[in-house]
């Protein structure tokens, strides 16, 4: 089976409200890694502390990173028509599809989910997270919750499951159509735009990258996080 193992790190769990901060993909042909894509993404908004603690990715690391628009355009070119593979791959797909939708680009793919395979084939295990499955199979990750390491781990997990179960459960390993309906996003209002610009000028911080593409919810979250981090404007 040929596939593209993928993983993302994001600012949160909502494809519409949160943004991608790291993308990684490895193309496997006949079970061997052949090409790699790895990019940090400047999300144009402050990073939640829990995300910094979880991933080790800091705002300083993202200062010179490319915008979502730039990275997603490159990523979509890299993916071609490959089957996507990941642990809970539908979540990664929802973020990519939503980001592509913001660029007015369609994105439809087939996928293989190692979380589904783990739940189906290793039902006796108490936990089926990527961390738990790696521990079960002795798969070593240099650092968890970084996109490249997790993509490699998902691909290795797939190969372990395939070797163990393919003879009896061949159909389980076939790719399926990935489905996600992107929720309609309202554009940022003029009132939000003015307040946001006044806020960044007041605190002497840079206008966020991708500002022109902000939705109403994205602008609201940026404003809230900026106030939380820097404080309100004093009149």
C-alpha positions, 0 to 999 in steps of 0.5 A: 500500500502506498500512502501519505502519512500526515499529522498536524499540530494546531492551536485547538480542536476546532477547524473553523476557530483554530489554526494549524501551527505545524504540518508534516507528511511523509510519502510511503511507497511500497512501505518505504519513506520516499519524500518528506514535507515539514513546515511550521505555520504562523497562525497569526494569533497568540498560542494558548499556553496549553499548546506550548506545553503540549507541543514545545512549539513557542511563539518565537519559533513561529515568528519567521514561519510561513502563513497558513495560505503559503503552507497549505498551497505548498502542501496541497501540491505535495499531496497530489492524489495520495491516500492520507494516513494518520491516527484519527486522520479525520481530524487532520483532514478537517483542518486541511479541508477547512484551510483549503476552503478558505483558499477556495480550493476543493480538497477530497481524499481517501484515508486510512485511520490507524485509530480505527484500525487500533479500535477494531483489531486491538479491542482488548487494549484499554487505550488506543491513543497513538502514545498507547499504541506506540508503547504496546508495539515498542515504537520509539518517538523522539518527541511526541506531539510534533507533527513529523514524529507523530506522522512517522509513528502512525505509519510505523503503527500501520505497518505493525498492524498490517503485518499482524492482521492483514491476512485475516482482516484485509478489508479493514486496511482499505482506504475509505472516503474522508468526509467533512463538511466545512462550516460556513464562516462569516467574514470579520466585521469592519468594527472588529477590524478597526478594534483589532488594528487599534489593539495591536497599535496600542500594544505595539505588536505586529498585525497578525499574519493572514489578517486579511483572511480572518473570519468573524470568529478568528478575529474575536479569538485573536482579540480575546487572546491579545487582551488576556496576554497584554491587557485592555486599551486604557482610554 
